Amino acid sequence: MKRLVFVASPYRADTQESMLKNKNYIIDFMRKLWTNKGEVGFAPHAYFPQFLSDLNEEQRTAGIECGIAVMKVCQRMYVVGSIITEGMEDEIKAAKQIGLDIIYVPNPDIFFSRFF
């Protein structure tokens, strides 16, 4: 069985275009996780914005809460990028309370270069 992992990275941005860029960035990271490590990544901001708005504080909070519910069945957490946002801080805190191993990946290119 493949390992399910939680992936945290920045999503919120000043423009919709930047938010889409952040979403695509993490989708690419999860694709590489699967290809290089055989891990199934779950990033809330790659899924929940399909039906919840990050610009609506109530819906944003619901998305974070739903993400943490999924986190509880994950085997580890990856924190991707060099910036830790407020939402990521909440996720990291929850991961520590759950007891997940947390792996910080400030530079995915360097991280994945070890698998080629």
QUIRAFEN-V722238 format. One record per backbone hydrogen bond with DSSP energy under -0.5 kcal/mol. NH is the residue of the N-H (numbers start at 0). CO is the residue of the C=O. If there is no record, write none. Layout:
[[NH CO] [NH CO]]
//
This chain:
[[4 2] [4 39] [5 75] [6 41] [7 5] [7 77] [18 14] [19 15] [20 16] [21 17] [22 18] [23 19] [24 20] [25 21] [26 22] [27 23] [28 24] [29 25] [30 26] [31 27] [32 28] [33 29] [34 30] [35 31] [36 32] [37 32] [37 33] [38 32] [39 2] [40 38] [41 4] [45 42] [46 42] [46 43] [47 43] [49 46] [50 47] [51 47] [53 51] [55 52] [56 54] [59 55] [60 56] [61 57] [62 58] [63 59] [64 60] [65 61] [66 62] [67 63] [68 64] [69 65] [70 66] [71 67] [72 69] [73 70] [74 3] [75 3] [76 100] [77 5] [78 102] [79 7] [79 77] [80 104] [84 82] [88 84] [89 85] [90 86] [91 87] [92 88] [93 89] [94 90] [95 91] [96 92] [97 93] [98 94] [99 94] [100 74] [102 76] [102 100] [103 101] [104 78] [110 106] [111 107] [112 108] [113 109] [113 110] [114 111] [115 112]]
//
